[in-house]
Amino acid sequence: MERYRLIQAGAGSRGKHPGEVPVAVRVLVGGDLTKNVRVKLTTTPVGVPKGGGHKHERCEHVAYIVSGQAQIFLDGDPPFVLRAGDTLYISPGVFHDVVPVGDEPLVTLMVDVPPED
């Protein structure tokens, strides 16, 4: 097991997002290094409609909004807006759907514990 690894800017492997939503996923820390956590950078274009939501039975999500804005739908609760600099925790089993709003793509740093597809 590696003691540490530097992932330089622009590095990482191509990942996938659940469902059919056109999200670009770059895995920064994943299964080639650890089975305990996954760190990924996601980019979602403006114009993606509501309907790509999902939930994970075991996975906890922590999402840090790097840039852009999005309306987030969690279970049946009223939606709210996430903005650059916001951090959101989502516990296992919570349905979540994200719709980018505004003029720029939504870029999110995601941490998944444990990793789950």
C-alpha positions in Angstrom: 0.0 0.0 0.0 1.3 3.4 -0.9 2.0 5.8 1.9 1.0 8.8 -0.2 0.5 9.9 -3.8 0.5 13.3 -5.4 -2.2 13.8 -8.0 -1.1 16.7 -10.1 -3.4 19.3 -11.6 -5.2 17.9 -14.6 -4.4 14.3 -13.7 -6.8 11.6 -12.7 -8.7 8.8 -14.5 -12.0 9.1 -16.4 -14.9 7.9 -14.3 -18.6 7.6 -14.7 -21.8 9.0 -13.2 -24.9 7.0 -12.4 -27.6 7.2 -15.0 -27.7 9.0 -18.3 -26.7 12.5 -17.2 -23.9 14.0 -19.3 -21.5 14.6 -16.4 -17.7 14.6 -17.0 -16.1 12.7 -14.1 -12.4 12.7 -13.2 -11.4 10.3 -10.4 -8.6 11.8 -8.4 -8.4 9.1 -5.7 -10.0 5.7 -6.4 -9.8 2.0 -6.4 -6.3 1.8 -7.7 -5.1 3.4 -4.5 -7.8 2.7 -1.8 -11.1 0.9 -1.5 -12.2 3.1 1.4 -12.8 6.5 -0.3 -13.2 8.0 -3.7 -12.5 11.6 -4.6 -13.7 12.9 -7.9 -14.1 16.2 -9.8 -17.4 16.4 -11.7 -18.4 18.9 -14.4 -22.1 19.2 -15.3 -23.1 21.5 -18.2 -25.8 24.1 -17.8 -29.1 22.9 -19.4 -29.1 19.4 -17.9 -32.7 18.8 -16.9 -34.1 17.4 -13.7 -34.5 13.7 -13.8 -31.0 12.3 -13.4 -31.2 11.8 -9.7 -30.3 8.7 -7.7 -29.4 7.5 -4.3 -26.8 5.2 -2.7 -27.5 2.7 -0.1 -24.1 2.7 1.7 -22.3 5.8 0.3 -22.0 9.1 2.1 -21.3 12.1 -0.2 -19.6 15.3 0.6 -19.8 17.8 -2.2 -17.8 21.0 -2.4 -19.0 23.4 -5.1 -15.8 24.6 -6.9 -17.7 26.8 -9.5 -21.1 27.4 -10.9 -24.5 27.1 -9.2 -27.1 24.3 -9.0 -30.6 23.7 -7.7 -30.5 20.5 -5.6 -33.4 18.2 -4.9 -33.1 16.0 -1.8 -35.8 13.3 -1.2 -39.1 15.2 -1.2 -37.8 18.4 0.5 -38.1 21.8 -1.2 -35.1 22.4 -3.5 -32.4 25.0 -2.7 -29.5 26.6 -4.5 -25.8 25.6 -4.1 -23.2 28.2 -5.0 -19.4 28.2 -5.4 -17.8 27.7 -1.9 -20.8 25.7 -0.5 -20.3 22.2 1.0 -23.1 19.7 1.2 -23.2 16.4 3.1 -25.7 13.7 1.8 -26.2 10.6 4.0 -26.8 7.1 2.6 -30.3 6.5 1.2 -31.1 10.1 0.4 -32.3 10.6 -3.2 -30.5 13.5 -4.8 -30.8 15.3 -8.2 -28.8 18.3 -9.3 -29.7 20.8 -11.9 -27.1 23.4 -12.9 -28.4 27.0 -13.1 -26.7 30.2 -14.3 -24.2 30.8 -17.0 -21.4 28.4 -16.2 -21.0 24.6 -15.8 -21.2 23.2 -12.3 -17.9 21.9 -11.1 -18.0 19.8 -7.9 -15.3 18.1 -5.8 -17.0 14.9 -4.5 -15.9 12.6 -1.7 -17.6 9.2 -1.5 -17.2 7.0 1.6 -17.3 4.1 0.9 -17.1 4.3 -2.8 -20.2 3.0 -4.5 -21.4 3.1 -8.1 
